[in-house]
Amino acid sequence: MLMVNLILILLVGGVLAMLSERLGETMPRKVALAVVLVDIVYLLSQLSAMPQLTQLQAPVPDDPSTWLMHFKAQWIPAFGINIEFALDGISLLMVMLTLVLGAIAVSSSWTDVTTKQGFFEANLLWTLAGVLGVFMALDLFLFFLFWEVMLIPMYFMIAIWGHENRGYAAMKFFIFTQASGLLMLVATLALVAVNQNATGVWSFSYFDLLHTSMSGQTAHWLMLGFFVAFVVKLPGFPFHTWLPDAHTQAPTAGSVILAGILLKTGAYGLIRFAVPLFPQAALDFSFVAMLLGVAGVVYGAVLAFAQTDFKRLVAYSSVSHMGFVLLGVYAWNELALQGAVMQMVAHGFSTAALFMIAGSLQERLHTRDMREMGGLWQQMPRMGAVAMFFVVASLGLPGLGNFVAEFLVLLGLFQANPWMTAVAALGLITGAIYSLILMQRSFQGEPNARYDSHRLVDFAGREMFTMTVMMVALVALGLYPQPVLDMAQPVLQSLLELTSAGVTP
């Protein structure tokens, strides 16, 4: 019941956070932080009692008994719909990332949200519950349900607590993700119908659908339904246009969850569903998918370079960085996939931190325009030093997690397509340009006379502690990535074997 309990704690915690506002204005955020920390402690305490974690074995993708955990209960048996959750190394990594960044998101909302705090923290916790469901659900109907559920509280977070153009950004976010989700629903229902025709049994279970026999053309169209849904959420070029608006208008905690967690659901969906369910169709489509990945890397970097809005620049940098994930997935070899998983984790920390810095600047300066900043390091030295760390992490400095991720992706991609590797490597150069320009415009140069140094408050204890957690994580991923690689390796190995068996020589 561990997986069910993780979600229930967050759902009930959201209700408690909303009700706790009656006890005081500051209670909701304290309750929300306590709920997420309880979830983390509960997960770690349960994992410590699992001997199989010390020596992970490659799970058989269509045999749930070989996974770390598996839970199944009947729900709508007439249609083969069950409450089915399972955990392997990759989904466990994503669950842990979600909970850690969830605590960081609560911290970032400490002074940022001043109205309806109880409802805000409730939406934050409910979003985390939806994301955990996405990472653990292996009944495709249940997966779709969580996929849609996590959008609703995020919509409210942007629409109610966002900035000046929040209504437009929230609606655009919802329409993009809802429309692409409907494509996935249609593809899921069609896949289940095809499987029922072949076996005579209705089932939405991932384990039953893995080896569904179908024509090449059918597989191609169904794969595209899943691909578009996941690439919109990633977001990949050319489906990325909702992201800069959503990030720019979202409150800081919303941006942290969007960048650090929600984008990873798209990448996870590609690795877990889009390729393994349709191995031959995915292989045939891989060149186009990698082309979109290369376009995303370069195009996102060029657009980031052109921005004057701090949050918008970081948002476009996410488009570029997630392009590496798309490349890693569709190169589909162990090096590239390890790089994609590492990028999901490292990008979660580095970009969440940059959005927290952007939110802190907006709270202090009441602007996101870098043309009105300058010389802030002199006035807020702790924030300047922290910003410098995460800027060089984002551009891929060796010794930090982002470098390991992008290096592994490029190594794996070179085995699949050397020319695309050469073009994608330009993303590392352009990444350095826009990252350092961000630092120069905001924290270097002459201080803006409009901002009196006596009025600008530097990072205090809570903010420095939150940033230190993410800094330590990125240094650990850069200097000793082996624990993450070891956790993902058995899963990736079994997925590679599964898809190679489903591909026509």
ZINORRA-V257769 format. One line per field, one symbol per residue. burial: # if it has 16 or more other ideal C-beta (glycine too) atoms within 10 Angstrom, else .. A space follows every 10 residues. Layout:
burial = ???
This chain:
burial = .##..##.## #.##.###.# #.....#### ###.##..## ..#....... .....#.##. ##.#.##### #........# ########## ########## ########## .##..##### ########## ########## ########## #.######## ##...#..## .###.##..# #.###.###. ##.##..... .######### .#.#...### .######### #######.## .######### ########## ########## ########## ######..## ########## #####.#.## ########## ########## ########## ########## ########## ##.##.##.# ..#####.## ..##.##.## #######..# ########## ####.##..# #..#..##.# ##.##.###. ####..#... #....#.##. ..#..##.## #.##..##.. #..##.#### ##.###.##. .#...
